[in-house]
Amino acid sequence: MTVDDHQILRGGIKFLLLAFDDIELVGEAGNGDEAVRLCENLQPDVVLMDLMMMGMNGAEVTRVIHKKFPKIQVLILTSFLDKGLVQKAMQAGAIGYLLKGVSIDELADAIRSAAIGRSILAAEVIQALLQPIQPSSPPVYELSRRQAEVLTLLALGLSNEAIAQRMKLSPSTIRHHVSQVLNKLGATNRTEAATRAVRVGCV
């Protein structure tokens, strides 16, 4: 299901998704209230959610959907790359965050990933989250994309089990990634790692 207050954009996504036999668009909403009603009636697997809308914004709608319909995955699709918006959306329960410049094939893959509960963040989003707050003397952490995503979710307060569910990986794999992140950040525990993530702008 798509949620966007721009009808032309919703129509474009609807047309493009026709190319994929395994993805069916079951509904469209132009605002948050309509999105909640349609989620109750249609129970979609995945909701493509815009952030900037009249009335409830995308993060607020995501929070409502996540609370009322926890099996529905919300995938943010927006033009805005802002650390604050990403943080609010993920804390509200979004499974991922993509930019509207994404290719249709990448969007389809993201929908498939979200449908099975796998978190996905655009590379630009991860890069933005890891940008230091003070560029004058930024700390340099050489993290892989997977490690950066683990750090982001860790810093947002998710447990290893929750991160494993979001990323569709085993808990042991997540523990390994967390250990690697702690080593690279020079942190002795998760709290210290989260604190350093805050300092570089992760959360």
N, C-alpha and C positions, 0 to 999 in steps of 0.2 A: 504494500500500500504506500502511496506517496502522500506527503503532507507539505504543501507549499502554497503560498498565497499568490503565486504567479501561474495563471492557467496555461500560458504558453509553454512554460517550462515543464509543467506536469504533462502536457500533451506531447512534448518532445520525448520525455522519458518513456511514456506509454508507447509511442511509435518505435523507439529504439529497442525496447525490450521484446518487441514482437519477434526479433531475430533469434530469441532463445526459447527452445521448446520446454526447457525445465523451469522457466520462471513465468509465473502468471500474475499479472496485475489485477487484483481483485477490487481495488477501491482507490478513490482519490479524495483528499480533503483539502480545503482552502484555508482552514484555521484550526486552532487547537481544540476548541469545543467539538467541532465536527469530527476531528481525528479520534477523540475519545469515544464518541458515539459509534463511529464506524468500527473501531477496534472491538467494541463489545459485540457488535452485530456480525462482523466478518471474521474475527479472530485470525488475522494474517500472521504468517510466520515472521515476516520482517516488515518494518516501517522505515521508509526513507524520509528523514525529518529535516526540514529547513529550520534554521535558527531564528531568523529575523522575520517575525510575522506580527500582524495586528492582534491585540488581545494577549493571550498567553504566548510567550516566546517558546522556541523549540525546546530549550532546557526544561522549562516548566511543564510542557506537555509530556516530555520524555519521563519526567519524574512521576507524573500521574499514571501514565501507561505502565511504567515499570512496577508501580505499586499495585495497580488494579489488575493488570494482566502480566504477571511475571514471566510467562512463557513467550511473550511477544518480544522480539529483539528489535531495538531501535538503532538504526544506522544514520548518523548525522551526515547530511549532504548539503554543504553550504559554500558560499563564496568567501566567508570570513575566516582568516587565519589569525586567531588571537588567542594568546595563552589563557586569558581569563575565560573566554567562551569555551575552549576545549575543556578546561578544568570543570566548569559548571556542568557541561554536557556529560562528561564521564562520571562525575559524582552523582548525577541524576539517574545514572543507570544505562547510558548508551553503550552499545557493544563496540562501536567504532566511530571514526570521524574521517570523512573524506571531503575533498574540495570539488566544486562543480566543474573544474577543468579536467576531471578524471575521464579517461577513455571509457567507452561503453563496455568494452571487454573487462576492464578493471572493475567497473561498477558491478557487472554481472558476477565476477569472481567474489567481490566483497559481499554481495547479497547471499551467495551460496555459503560463504564462510559464516556470515551472521546467522544464517538459518540453522547451522549446526553448533552455534554457540561459540564460534571462534572470533576473538577480538581482532580488529584490523584498524590500524592507524596509517594514514598517508605519510609517506616519507617526509613531506614538508611539515607535517604536524609534529612528528617526533623531533625534527630539527629545530622547530620553533620552541618546543617545550624545553629543549636542552640549551637554548641560548642563555648565556649568563645575564644576570640583572645588571651587573656593572662591567661593561665591556672594556674598561681600562685595564683590568688585570684578571682576565677570566681564567678559571681553572680548566685544565684540559683533561678530559676523561675519554679515553679511546674505547668506546663501547660499540659492540656490534649492534645492528638494528634490533635484533631480538633482545639483547641485554638492555638496550635503551627503552624498549617497550615494557620490559619487566620492571625497570626502575620507575618508569612513569606510573604504572599501576600500583607498585609498592608505595610510592610516595603519595598516592591518592588514598592510601589506607587499606588496600585490599590484602587479604591474607594469601598465603601460598596456595591454599585450596581454591580461593576465588580467582586468583590469577590463572591457575591451571585450567579452571572451567572457562574463563574468558578466552584464553589462548588455545584451548583444546589440546593441551599437552598434559603429560602425566605429572603428578605432584613431585616425583623424584627429579624430573627434568627441570621443573621450576626451581626446586631447591638448589640444583646445580647452577642454574643461571643466577639465582640470588647470591650464591657463594662467590661466583665470579664477579658480580657487580660489587659486592662488599670489598673484595680484594682490590679491584681496580680503583675504587673510590677511597681506599685506605680506611674503610669504616669497620668498626668491630661488631656492629649489630644493625638491625633494620632501622631502628630509630635514628641512629647516626647517619645512615645512608639516606633516609628520608629528609633529614635536616640539611644534608649537603645538596640533595636534589632541590630543596627550596632555595638554597643560596644560588644555584645556577638557573633557577627559574622553572624547574620541572612542575612545581605545584605552589 
